[in-house]
Amino acid sequence: MKRRSRQAPRARHLAERGQALVVLMLLLPALTAATALAVRSAITAARQLQAQQTSAQAQEAASLALRQCEALVMAALAPDAADPRTVAVTAAQAKQTWNRLSAWRPGALGLGTATVAGPDGRSLGMGQCLFQRLTDGAQGLRFVVTARGLSADAQVSVQTGMLLDGAEAWQQAMLRKAADPCLGASAPSAPTCAPPGWTRRWRTLITPPAANPG
């Protein structure tokens, strides 16, 4: 009788351990799936954050590049390879050009680069600018400056100009300077004559040239 009483608790203990093992085996797939889902969600969130950061970087690069290139146009000091005075087109031709991806290949006519850096000198990416002088419309000077901002990790195809990796953003400005009333035989005297300034219209391009390769 004493021997049976000693074996009963042991049997109960083994049965309880067996039941716990069965429960654990049943829960293990669910725990594994939950862990995998948590890891996948963390990876997705990290990728989304990185995409947002690179997109913001490209937008900032486009904005800084556009400002630099506008300054070159207004100062008439653009480098020879991207001299806006040498690319004269109508407004319709200008749109056809900047809206083609081939116009953004390295070495394309009127295409220049801009140094894009933050206040601390740290590189924020790369900027490209397409300079176009309009020959039709109102008198005076009119330029279309289109800027492409590229994130620091961006890679662009040399053959097509298409973005291969990273992020890009596009901004554009229309610069206009009316005809100078201080020039010509009918110009008023110098004390009362004030040369006109530049006016600027700016926009973000929603449909980039990359969507219309040519």
ZIGIJO-V69255 format. One record per run of one state. SS is the DSSP state (alpha for helix, beta for strand, coil for the rest). FROM is the first residue (numbers start at 1). TO is the last residue. If there is no record, write none. Layout:
ss={SS SS}
from={FROM FROM}
to={TO TO}
//
This chain:
ss={coil alpha coil alpha coil alpha coil beta coil alpha coil alpha coil beta coil beta coil beta coil beta coil beta coil beta coil alpha coil beta coil alpha coil}
from={1 2 76 80 83 84 87 88 90 91 99 101 105 111 118 123 135 141 151 155 157 163 166 168 178 190 193 198 205 209 213}
to={1 75 79 82 83 86 87 89 90 98 100 104 110 117 122 134 140 150 154 156 162 165 167 177 189 192 197 204 208 212 214}
//
